[in-house]
Amino acid sequence: MIYEENVIIKKPLQVDIRAASVYPNLYKTAMSSLGYQIIYEMINERKDSWCERVVYPNIRSIESNSPLKDFDIISFSLQYEQDYFNMLEILKKAEIPIKREERNNNNYNNKYPLIIAGGPCATGNPMPISDFIDVFIIGEAEEVLNNFLDLYKELKYPQKEVESFTSIKGVYIPAVDNKVEKVIVENMDNAFHITNPIIVKCEKKEDEEFLPVFGNSILLNVSRGCSRGCRFCMSGYLYRPMRETSLEKLLSVAEEARKNTEINKISLIGAAVSDYSEIDELTKELLARKFQISTPSMRIESIKLQTLQKLKKSGAKTITIAPESIYSLRKSINKNIEDNKIFKVIKDALNLGFNIKLYFLIGLPNETYEDIENLAEYIKKINSLKHNENSNRSSNRSYSRSSNKSPKRNSDKHSKKNSIKFSINPMIPKPQTPMQWEGYDLKDIKSKIKYMKSELKGIDVKFDSAKMGLIQYVLSCKGKEVGEILEKSLQTKISLQEWKKFSNGYDSSNIDNLPWKNIDIGLNHKFLKKEREKMFNIDLTPWCEEKPCYGCGSCNKIEIK
């Protein structure tokens, strides 16, 4: 059994708006989502509104056990395309018509909630689920959330007057198919920072599976956006430009959250945490204030030994990095990290006693079978480092203790072998990136996975499914026609052949053929096409934080020629 602290309870009859914030994935994932917690706290700061949580597979709220049909607004947080299936399942079980037209049909006497959706999937390409959703928020919802709720209160029949919401920047209405510009928080000091997070506790060991992914920790929003320009990364393009929270603000949020919760653990959250301009000062200050620090992932090129040492001192046990592939292919996706840098970071981390998790991609444009063979050898070489570095650490400790300590000390907790784990995933083309025109070759991916499995026996490697990669591609890059398959999936299993019908890419010479053409995330399409050309030419685009602006459009500085 689990129980929660800092849950917000209100009296339904004393609020004007009841909102259900629905997370169509596991509870532990929901409670690790910064965006999900922001929506919850932000709405509940309003006296006229009460936001409750509903987490898959449940269809009743955690706070009051109310059925979804009782709410005025149902908001889905969409972090993963595969969650579309769970979203529709939730609506069906809640006895809410899944199709937007059916909910708003005059033949229905019932008043159904207004269904809205947000998150990176909805921002990149809302079209596959556009027949099911009334309103999409494109970008960062907190920038327009209060305006949205204010307008909702003003409308007599919000479900019948959805066109009114197009007056708010960042709102896309599928029934209108309006052109929309994304919204983002420009000054991160003015963003909504979580200072009273929900704490999850369990009574039994077996209930620990429900604990948040990062454990009970203060989610410290260091930055948003990333301008490194990795050509496969959708979030890196969606949320440009990079914006940082000031050091003073972060320390203030950390102290206030600890005062409210008595939690000392900090999870640094951002698209590129190690790129934060004051990362060393931040970790130094947090350590001085007796905080424990962890970070979900770090960019290899900005990791310094000093940063690793501070993370280790704070109690961090694992670092996660993403080399992606061999060097030549890293260059093609604009990830210019040389092998010697990667090996140095791994060796430093192992010497400090970290466990390491590494992410790799297969199926990149330009990738040959020779590249796959080289990648297998590359992974073997990385894996061998754990034996060398563990041996070195053990020898060093034994030598340093031999003069005055018993040899038994060499078997203490510090000599425990550290692990290196690998995750190898199919490359999924994503909308709003230079790869948005590419297709998905299922046969090629399956063949490469089969080869890698045979070559990497005995190494701790997890492979994502080639078939699931195809499904994710279709849900990411296709249009309204995918809605029919999603609806059909509620009744029957969809065959692989049906998914394969949608595996082809798009003509890169025609921008208007993209399903998400009305979704403007602030990028110049000429820039994306030029980046695609550079990808095939294995040509780099420098990081704009260190080099002159190259005109992607997100900062509105210059237009690319």
N, C-alpha and C positions, 0 to 999 in steps of 0.2 A: 504494500500500500504506500502511495506517495501523498504528500500534502504540500501546500504552497503557502508562502508568506508574501505579503505586499499585494495581494489580490484586491481589486477595486470592486466594491459592492455598492450599488445605488438602488433606490426605490423606483421601479419602472414607471409608476404613475407620476413621478416628479420630474421626468425628463421628456423632452419633445421628440428626441431621436434615439431609437435603439439600433445600434449597429453591431453586426456579427462579423468579427474579423476571422476569416476562415483560412487555415493553413492546410492545404491538401496533401500533407505528408506527415511523417512521424512526429510525435510529440517532442522528442529530444531534439529534433532538427528545428522545429518551430521555436522552441525556447532558446535556441542558439542564434536565431535570426535577429539581427539588429533592427532591420526595417519593420519586422513584425512587432517588435516591442515598441518601436517609435509610434506606430499607428495606435497601438493600445493606450499608451500613456498620453499621447497628444489629444486623442478624442476625449479621454476621460478627464482631462484638465478643464473641459467645458462643462459648465453647470447644466446646460440644456441637453447633454448627450450622455449616453452610457454605452461603452464599447465592451462587448464580451467576446471571449475566444471560443472558437470551435475548431477542433483538430481532428483530422482524418484518423480513423474511420467513423468517428462520432458525428451525429447530426443534431446534437443538443449542446448548449453552451456549458462551459466549465463553471461559470460564475453562478448561474441561476437554474441550470438544467432546462432552459427554455428551448423549444423546437425552433428550427430555423424559420419556419413560416411566421413566427411571432415577431420577427424583426422588420424594421423599416428598410434597412440597407444591409446587404450581404456583400462583404468585400473579400475577394480572393487575393492572396499574396502568391504570385507565381514566380518561383525561383528556378523551376526545372520544367522543361516541356513535357516530360512524362507524367507530371502532376495533372495534366489536362484530363486524363482518364479518371483520376480520383475526384476531380472537381465535378465532373458530370455524374459520377456515382453518388456523390454527396447530395446533389440537387434531386436526383431521382429518388433516393431513399427518403429525402425530406418532403416528398410529394409536391415538389415545385417543378412545373414544366421546364424542361431544359432549353427549349427554343424560345428565343426572345419574342418572336411574333405570337407564339401561343400564350405567353404570359400576358401580353398586352392586347390580346384579342378581346373584343367586346363581348364575345359569347361566354367568356369566363366571368362569373359573378364575384369570384374571390379577388381580393387585392393582394398581389404578390409583392415581395420585397424588390427594391431596385437592386440589380446585380451589377457590381462594379469589379474591376480587376486592375492590378498594377504589379510592378516588379519588372525585372529585366526582360523576361519573356514577352510580357505585354508591351513593353516599350520597343523592343526590337522589331517584332512582327505580330500584331494582334490578330491578323486575318484568319488563321486556322480556327480560332474560337470566336470569331466575330458574330456568328449566328446565335451564340449562347449568352453573350454579355451585353448589357445595356450601355455601360459607360467604361471606357478605359482611361486610366491616368498614365500619361506618357512622360516618363522622367521620375523625379523625386517627389512623391506625393505630399510630403509635409509642406512644400512650397505653396500648394493651392488647397490643401485639405480644409482649412477653416472657411475659405471662400466657398468651397463646394457645399459644405454643410449649411452655411448661411443661406445660400440660394435654395437648397433643398427645403429649408423651412418656409421660404417665401412662396414656393410653388404649391398650388392647391392640389394638383395631381402630378407629382414628379415623374411617375412612370409614363404618363401620357405627354409630358412636356420636356422630354429629354433634350430636345433641340436647344432649350434655354441654356444648357450647360456648355454649349460651344462658345459662349461669351467668356469662358474662363480659359486662359492659356494652358495648354497641356492636356486638354480634355478631348478625347476622340470618341465620337458617337457613331457606331457602325451603321445605324439606320440612316444617318445623314452622309456618311463617308466623307467627312470634312477633312480638309488639310489641317494638320496640327503641328505645332512646334513643341518640342520637349521643354520641360521646366526643370531647373536645378537650383539648389541653394548656392548662391554666389559667394557668400561669406560664411565660412564654416563655424565661426564663433557664434553666428546667429542660427545655426542649425539646431535641431532638437536633440539634445544629448540626454541619454538615459541616466537618471540619478536615483531611481527607486525601482530597480529591476525586481522581477518576481523571482523568489528563491524557491527551488525545488528540493524537497527532502524526502528521504525514503526510510522506512522502518526496517526493511529486510534486505539482505544482500542481493537477492534475486530481483529486487525492484530497481537496482542501480542502472538497468538498461534504459530507464526513463529519464535519467539525469541528462541535462544539456550536454551537447558534444564537447563544449569547453569546460564542463563542470559549472558550478555556481561561481560566476565571475562577473566583474564589472566590464561591460563591453565599451571600450574607450575608442571612440570614432576619430582616429588620428587624421585620416584624409579620405577624400573621395576622388574618383577619377584617376586615370593613368594615361600618360602621354608617351609611354615608351614605344608604342606603335607595333606591338606583336600582331602580325597580320591575320591571325586566326581568332583573336580574343575579342568577343563581342562587347563585354563590359568595358574594355579599354577604349572602345569607340563610342559607346552609348553615353558614358558619363564624363567625357572630356569637358573642360580642361581639368587638370589636377588642382584640387583645392585643399588647403591644409588648415587644420584647427591650430590656433596658437598654443604655444607651450603653456602659457599662463592659464588658458581656458581648460586645457586637458588636465592640468594638475588640480584645478578648482573642481572640475567634474569628478575626478577620482576621489578627492577628499570628501565631497558632499555625498557621493554614492556609498563610500565606506561608512560615513556617519549614519546613513539611513539603513544600512544592511549589515554592518560589522564584517563585511567581506574584504579580504586583503588581496585576493587574486585579481589581476588585471589581464584581460585579453585585448591586445591591440588590434583594431579592426580598420582595414583600408585595402584598396585595390593593390597598393604597393607600399606596404608599411615600412619596409627598409629604405624606401626612397624619401621618407619624411626628412625634411631638411635639418631637423633638430633631434634625430632619433637617439643619438648618443647622450645628449643633454636630458632627453625625456627619460630614458632608462636609468640614467644616473640619479635623477631627482626621485623617480619612483622607488628605486632601491633605497635611497636615503630615508624615504618615508615608510620603509618596511613593507612595501608591496611586493607580491610575487607576480612575475611577468611571464606571459606566454603570447605567442602570435601564431595564427593559423598557417601562414606561409610567408616566405620572404623571397625577394628577387636576388638572384645569385650575385649579380654584378655590383650590388650595393652592400653586400654583407662584408663586414670587417671583423677581424679577430676580436677587437674591443667590444663590438656589439654581442658577439657570441659569448664572450666571457661574462658580460653583464646579465645576459639571459640565463646562463648557467647558474650564476650566483643567486639569481632570483628564484631558482627552483625549476626552471624549464627543463624538460627531459627529451623532447623531440623537436627537430626542425624539419620543415617541409620545403623542398625546392623543386624546380621544374626545368631540367636541362632541355627537355622536349625531344631532341634527336642528336645526331652527329653534327659536327660543326658546320659543314657545308649546307645542310638543310636548316640549321638554326639561322644562318645568314639569310636564306631565302624567305624566312618568316619574320625577318627583321629582329632577330634575337642574337645580337653580336657578342656572344660570350665565348671566349676561347677556352679550350679544354684545360689549360693550366690553371685558370681561375676556378673552374668547377672542382678540379682535384684538390686545390688548396683549401677551398671551403669545406669539402668533405673531410679531408685530413684534419683540419683544425677542429671541426665538430666532433670527430671521433676521439681526438686527443683530449677533448674536454668532457668526453663521456656522453655525448648526445646519441640518441637513436636518430636515424635519418630515413625520411621517406622521399622518394624521387618519382616524378611524373614524366612519362614519355608519350609521344604521339606516333602513330603509324598511319600511312595513307596520305602524307603531305604531297602537294603538287611538286613535281620534279623528282619524286622519290623513285629509285630503281631497286631492283632486287639486290644489287651489290650494296646499296645503302643499307638495306635491311640486314644483310650479312655483317656489315660493319657495325651496325647498331647492336647486334647480339654480342659481338666481341667487346664493344664499348661497355655494355652493361656488365659483362663478366669481369672486365678490368675494374670497374667501380666496386663491384661486390667483393673482389679480392682485397680491397683496401681495408676492410673491417678486420681481416685476419692479421694484416701487417701492423695496423695501428693498435689493435688490441694487444698484440704481442709486444710492441714497443712500450705501451703504457705499463703492461705487467712487468717487463724487465726493468723499467725505470723505477717502479715502486719497490721492487725486490732489492735493487741495488741501494736505493736511498735508505732502506730500513735495515740492511744487513748488519750494520755496525752496532746497532743498539736495540733492535726489535726482534721478536720471535718470527720465524718464517711463516707462522700461521696467519700473521697479519696480511699476508699476500692473498689470502682467500676472502678478504672482507668485501663489503658491498661495492667498493670502488673498482675492484678488478672484474666485475661482471662484464661479460661480453656485450658489446653494443650491436644493435641490429641495423641492417640496411634493407629496406623494403622498396619494391618497385611497383609502379602502377602503369600499365601500358594500355592506352586507349585509342580507339579509332578517331581520326581527325574528322570533326563534324563541321562542314561549312556553315557559317552563321550569317544572318542578315546584318546589314549595316557595317560590313567589314569588306576588305578587298577580296575575300573568298566567297562573297555572296552569290557569285555567278557559277560556282563550281557545283558539280553533281556528286553523287556518292556511289562508288564502285564496290558493291557488296562482295563480289567474287574475289576481287583483288585483296580486299581487307581480310577476308576469311583465309585466304592463302597465306598471307603474311603472318597472321596470328598463329596458324598451324606451324609454320616454320619456326617462329620465335619460341613457341612452347616446346618444340623438340630440342632446340638449342639451349634453352635456359633451365633444363631440369636440375633440381637441387637448389635453385635460387628462389628466394621468396618474392614471387612475382604474381600480381593479380592482373588478369586481362578483362577488359570490358567486352561485352558481346558485340560481334559484328552486326547481328540482326538488330539489337537494340540501338546500335549506332545508326542504322538505316531509318528506324522509326523516329529517332530523335531528329535526324536530318529532315525528314518529311514534315514533322511538327514545327521545325524551326523555319524552314525556307519556302514552304508552299502556302497556297492561299485558301480562300473560303471552301474550295472543293474538299479539303481535308475534313471539314466539319461533318460530312456525310459518313466518313469512316469512323470518326470519333463517336458519333451517335450510334452507328451500327455496332461498335465494340461493346456497348452496354448489353446487347442481346446475344452476341456470338463472337467467337475468336476470329480475328482478322488474319487471313492467310498471308504468307510471305509474298506471294505473287501480287497481291493487291498493293502492298507497300512498295514493291519494286516498280510499279507503274509510275511512281512519282520520284524515281531516283535520278532523273536527268537534271542537268543544270540549266542556266539561262544564257541567252545571247548577250555577251558583254557589250555589244555595240548599241544596245537598246535599253536605256535606263527605264523607260516607261513600262516595260513588261514585268517589272518586279511587283509582287503583290503589295508590298509595303510602301509604294511610291508616295502615298499621302502622309507618311510618318516622317517628319523632318527632325532629325536629331542634331542638326546644326553642322553636319559635315558636307563639304563640297564633293559632289559626285565625281568631278574631274580628279579630285585628289584620290578617291578610292580606286578609280580606274588606273591612275598612274601607279599607285601602290601595287596593284595587281600586276602590271607590267614589270615593275621592279622585282616582284616575287619570282617571276619566271626567268628574269635576267640575273637573279641572285645579286641584286643591288640593294644597298642599305640606305635607310633614311635615318639620319641622326636624331638623337633624343633632343626635343626642342627646349627642354629645361637647361641644356648646356650649349645648344647651337641656335642660330637664328630661326625664327618662325618659318615654317615651310608651307603655311597656308592651308591647313586642313579645314579651316572654317569655324572651329569651335570657339575661338577667341575673337573672331571677326576682325582680324588684324589686316590681312591682305588676301587678295583673290589669287588663286593659283593660275599660272599662265599655261 
